[in-house]
Amino acid sequence: MKLIIVSSNYEPVVGGAERQAKTLAQTASSLGVDVIVLTQPQPNMPSEEIINGVRVARRLNTVALGPIWGVSYVYSTYKWLNKLIDKNTVVHNQTAYLHSLPSVLLARSYKIPSVIRYACAGDVGDVARLNASGWKKLLLRSIKQADRHIVLSQQIREELIESGIPDKTILYRPNGVDTDVFTPNYPVSTLKPEETFRFLFVGRLSEQKGLGYLFRALSNLEDKNWCLDIYGYGLLEEELKQLTRTLSIESNVLFHGVSSDMATVYQNADLLVLPSLYEGMPNVVLEAMASGLPVIATDIGGSRELMDEWAREWLVSAGSVSALTTVLTKALREKEHLKMLGQKARQVAVSQYDYRQLTQQYIDDCEQLLSRYRA
């Protein structure tokens, strides 16, 4: 089987969808699948190279002139897919985007399966982006003809059904995590009363992540023996630093930038906090779970899917300072319970979200789709 993954961006771009595309590509390749990633060019990167057994074709060249960009992107996708496709191919769209139009049309022409993955729900999700596009009618008409629609949450499923996508073509397939790389630092010693409790945030410094709400909630805590380690970068860094000074918590909040050893970062923390306003299925929650780290997150999209089974009480309303204050206070009072919660998180990650198991399940589904066309 040949798997062509069409992704707007790929390595060296680092984002949730890009990281999952890389995981899928490299894991499928290691399992014997012929994998090609078709993506946009990146500065100082070759137009084609082999990365860990995966052929990366940065061939989606565009013309940056208003609406001409979209036309050139669709044309470039059509041109290169048409060169790469054969009768043994499955075309995978890492997100629902303009490339989905030529992807589905060509797949139907060649009588091969097309798969579309939806990365996020809500006002900034895939469906919202499709509805806001000038290509809306054409895109929705073609996307409905895809063989498989992969969703990361029930919310995305509901949005697709509302848009006219047949429910029988929708498949829940969560993101995966490397449970060998992200592991607990056991045995965990009991936190002494005088030790500083280490909250952790990992992600972009953007409005989406809701850090302003978290800072205000932290400033409300009566217990001041805590620190917040922030790993990530973004346009709001200086604004967020100013907010910590305004709230008089600047000595408690540490901005570390980007780390090359995130596995150790998770191991050194006591609790991950993700106060996002919207998410797909956040990799950071999966990584924390695999690391045996308890999580506080907002009750949205993929975060809810990941935590509903084992940590429902630690999900809070998005954008609520009071809800965050309450649950953060609870965390500081129930430190021993958090240790047991972290162990449960690890068990769930290993049993349900190991990326190797999920990739094999995905490949099996693609083989079944191919078999139908061959029959």
BELQUI-V809026 format. One line per field, one symbol per residue. phi: phi as a letter, one per 30 degrees, with the letter a starting at -180 (. if undefined). psi: psi as a letter, one per 30 degrees, with the letter a starting at -180 (. if undefined). Layout:
phi: ???
psi: ???
//
This chain:
phi: .cccccbebaecdcaeddddddddddddddcjddcbccbddbeicddbacbhicdccdcddbcdbhddedddddddddeddddcdbdccccccdbdaeddddddddddddhbdbbbcccacidcddddddddddcedddddddecddbccbcadddeddddddjddedccbdbddcbddcdcbdcddcddddeddddcdbbblddbeedideddeddddddddcdbbcccclbldceddddddddddibddccccciccdbdededddccadbbcddaadbdddddddeddicdbcbddbhdddddcedbbedccbddicddddeddddedddbddddddddddeddddddbbdddddddddddddddddddddd
psi: kkjjjjkellkgkjleeeeeeeeeeeeeefggkjkkkjlllkkgklfklkjhfkjjjifikljiibffeeeeeeeeeeeeefffkafgkkjkjfljaeffefeeeeeeefhlkkkkkjfllafgleeeeeffkfgeeeeeeeefflekjklfleeeeeeeeffgkkeffkkkjlllkjfeejllilkklkkkefkkkjlkkklkileefgeeeeeeeeffkejgilljkkjlllfgeeeeeeeeeefhgfffkkjfbkkfifeeeefflfkkkjhlfllcjkeeeeeeefggklkkllilbfeeeefeefhefgklkkgjeeeeeeeeeeeffheeeeeeeeeeeeeeeeffgkfeeeeeeeeeeeeeeeeeee.
//
